[in-house]
Amino acid sequence: MGATRHRGGTGLVLAAAVLWGTTGTARALAPAGTSPLSVGAVRIAVGAAALLAAARLRGQLRRGAPWPPGPVAAGAVAVAAYQLAFFSAVARTGVAVGTMVAIGSAPVLAGVLAWLARRERPARRWYAATALAVTGGGLLALAGQAVRFAPGGAALALVAGAAYAVFAVAAKDLLARHGQVETMAVLFGAGTLLLVPVAALHPLGWLATSRGLLVALHLGLLATAAAYVLFAAGLGRVTVATAATVSLAEPLTAATLGVALLGERLTAAGLAGAALLLAGLALLGRPSPTGATAREPPGTGCRPQAPGPAGPGSPRCPRPPRSPRRCARRDRR
């Protein structure tokens, strides 16, 4: 069951990353002169509207556990901060360096933050898999691109990577209490409110064209709403660190679409990066023999009991167990 759960979770996050990878191609097909910040704000707004509508139809927003303000606020700020930081970084330091720093830092920061905040210690193979995937993603981002380095732009890209890490950890906390659709609806709905001033400061005339409308719908419905529901479903089955590293399939999808649809050429460095990235994902996709699933205490044969008062003659596992083979039976009379 643990191995099946791991593979299923990895596959769901991988599907989300493939949808995210279509974002760059869709933006390239937007009307000329379209502001990247306005595209990002519209994408989040359309995605949030779709998620809120789906959650309302399912009746999920009216019932269930209360929403803890800390993770909700952190996740919403992270949604808005990623859009602002990433596009500002690309504007200052270029697509190559901005993308490389953002995608390279996100899995590492997510793994560290999940370890500190949730005590999710990454498996040993995660370190090797992440090193391969980050190196491959970096080569893909730099291949055939003019490289210019600006410290301010690189710092903003690092902020984008940190925002992704905060979002993943906050979403993981909320998914323990709420469903996938409602969790993403709340986070993206709140994030949209934070991005309203950004949308107001940039022209939105590109939405009046048929091409612009199609781009907005694709980015909002598929690359945001559908993608993040898949991501949430996968995040509920794997650790934050694993989900963040598997998300690096996004640049691989983007590179493939660039070659197939936009006539781009993949250099030798890009091909090497793709191979390294695939190797990292394949390594991470294999379930760990010591997975993060709950295990019985060794040698006791006892399973954790549901919480609640114990009646007369109820079996319990003493600590430490008196017998290595069976649970001791205590009669309270």
N, C-alpha and C positions, 0 to 999 in steps of 0.2 A: 504493500500500500504506500509506503514512504517513497519508494522509487517511482511508482506511477504518479504520485502527487507531485514530485519534483519535476518529472518530465512534462506533466501537464501544465504546471505553472510556468516552466521555462518556455514552452510552446506558446502560451498565451502572451507572455511579454514579448516574445519574438514577433508574433503577429502584430502587436501594437507598434513595435519598432519599424516594421515594414510599412505600416500606414504613415508613421511619422516621416519615413524616408521619402514620401511623395511630396512633402511640403516644399522643398526647394524647386522641384520641377513645376509645381503649381504656381509658385511665385514668379518663376521665369515666364510663365504664360500669361501673367497679369498684364493689363494695359501699361504702356510705357509711361514712366514718370510716377508710378504708384509708390507712395512712401512705405518702406518696409515696416515702420512702426504702426502705421494705420492698418496694414495688412495683419500684423500680429494682434492688434486690438480687436479688429473685426473677427478674426478667427476665434479668439477666446469668447467673444460675445455670442457668436452663432453657436458655438459648441455648448456654452452654458445654457442658452435658450433651449437647445435640444435636450440636454440632460435634465433640466428642470421640468420640461414637459413630460419626459418619460417617467421621471420619479413621481410626478403628480398623478399621472395616469395609473401608476402602480399603487398609489396611496401610501408611499413610503415616507413622505415628509410629514404626515400627520400622526404617526405612531412611532413607537420604538423608544430607545434609551435617549436621555438628554445629550445634547452636543457639548462636549467639553470646550470651553472658549480658547484654551491654549493651542491645541492642535488645529482648530479651525482657523484661528487668526494666523498662525504660522504658515499653514498651507495656502491660504488666500494671498498673503503677502508674497509667498514664494512664486505663485502663479504669475502675479503681475511683475515681480522683480525679474524673473527670468526673461520675459519678453523685452523689458526695457534694457536690461543689462546686456543681453546677447546682441541685440540689433545695434546698440550704441557701441559695443566693442567692435563689431564688424565694420562699422562706419569709421572707426579710429585706426584700427590696426589691420584691416583687411579680412577677407573671408577665410583665408588659409590659417593665419595665426589665431584669429578669434574662434574659429571652429575647433582647431586643435586644442587650445587651452580649455575651452568649455567642455568638450566631450572627454578630454583626457583627465580633467580634474573631477568630474561628476562621480564616476564610480568609486574613486578613492575616498572622496569626501563623504559619500553616502555610506561606505563601509565603516569609516571611522565614526561618523555620527551615530549610526545604528548600534555600533559597539558601545559607545558611551551612553546613549540615551535608552537603549532597549536591551543591552547586554547580549546582542546578537553577534557572537564571535564568528567571523568568516571561516569557512572550511579551508584546509591547507591548499587545496587545488585552486581556490579562488585567487590566490596571489599570483600564481603562474598564469592562470587563464586571463586575469585582468591585465597583467603585464603584456601578454601577447595581443590582446584585443586593443588596448590603448595604443601600443606601438603601431599596430596595423591601421587603426583609425587615424592616427597622426600622419602616417604616410599617405593615406588616401586624401586627407585634407590638404596636404602640401603638394601633392603630385601635380605638376604642370601649372602651379599657381605662382604668381609673383608674391614674394614674401617681403613684408615690411613689418618692423616691430615698433610698437609704441607702448611704453610702459602703462600709460593710462588705459589704453584699449585692452591690454593683457589683463590688467587688474579687473576691468569690467567683465571680461570673459570668465575670470575666476569667480566673480560674484555670481555669474549665471550658473556655473557648476555648483556652487554652494546652494543656490536657490533650488536647483533640482534635488540636491541631497535633502534639504529641509522638507520639500514637498513629499518626497518618498517616505520619509520617516513619519511625518504628520499623517499622511494617508494610511500608512500601516497601523498607526494607533487608532484611527477612526474606524478602519475596517474590522477591528475587533468588536465593535459595538453596532455597526450599521452596514447596510448593503452596499454593493459596489456602485450602483447607479446613483443612489442618494448621496453617497460620500463625494463622488466626483461632481454631482450637481451643486452641492453646497460650496465646495472649494472653488469651483469655476464661477459660480454665481457671485460669490463674494469678491473673487479676483477681478471679475468684469467691472464691478463698481469702482474698484481702484483704478481701472484703466480708462474710465469715462473721460477724464480730463485729457488724456493722450489722444483719444479719438477726436475730441473737440478741437484740438490744436492742429490737426492735419486734415487736408482735403479728402473727402470721401466720394468725390465725383466718379471715381472709377467703378463704384458699385452700380452706377446707372447704365453701364454697358453690359451687354450680354456676356462677354468674356469675363468681365470683372465679377459679375454675379455668380457665374459658374465656379470661378476660382474661390470666391468666398464660401459658397455652399460646400465645395469639396473640402476646403480646409476646416470648416467648422463641423460638418457632419461626420466626415470620415477620419480626417487627420487629427481631430480633437475629440469629439464625443465618442465615436466608436473606438478609437484608439485607446483612450483613457479608461473606458470600461473594461476593455481587454487587459490593459495594464493592471487595473485594480484587481481583476479576477486572478491574474497571475501572481500579483504581490501577496495575495492572501495565501498562496501555496509555497512560496519560496521566501528566502530572506531578502532584506532590502539590498544588501550588497550584491547578491546574485542577480536580482532584477535590474539594478543599475548597470551591471556589466553586460547583461544580455541586450540592454537598450542600445549598445554600441552597434547593433546591426543596422541602425538608422543610416549612418553614412555609407554603409555598403549598399543599401537599397538606393540611396540618392545617387551614388556613382553609377550603378547599373542603369538607372533610368536616364541619367545624363547621357550615357553612351547610346542607349537605345532610342531615345526620343529627341534629344537635343543635339545630337551629332558630336558630342564631346569625345575626346580621345583619352584613353587610359594609358599612362606611361608605365615603364617598367617598375618604377617605384610604387605606382598605384596598384599594379598587379601584385607586387610583393606585399603591400599593405593589406590587400584583400585576402591573400592567402593566410597571413598572420592572424587577421581578424577572424576568419573562419575557423582556424585552428583553436583560437581562444574560446570561441563559442562552442565548438565541439567538445572541448575539454570540460567546460563548465556545464554543458548539458548532461553529462554523465552523472547519475545520482551518487552521492557520497555514501560509502559503506557505513559511515557513522553519521547518518543524517540527523537533521534537527527535530526528528519526531520523538515523542515521548516514549521512554523505554521503561521496562520493569526494573526495579532494583535487582541487581545481579544476585542470584543465589537464593532469593526468597520465594519466588513463585507467587508473590502477592501483587495484586493490582490496586491502584489508588481507589479508595472508596469515595462515593459521592458525599459532599458535606451534609451534615444533619445530625440530629441527636441519635445516639445509639441505644437501642432498646435492650432489654434483658436477653442475653445469649447471642448478641450480634457479633459476627466475626470481625476482628480488626487485626491489622498488622502492627505488632509492637515495634518500638524503636529502641535499641536494635532488636531484630527478630531473635527469638530464642531458638527457633528451629530453622535450619537453612532450607527445608523442603516445604513447609506449610505454615499457614498463618496460625498464630496462637488464638485460642478461643477463651474469651473472658466472660464469665457469668457474673453479672452484678445482681445481687439479691439483697 
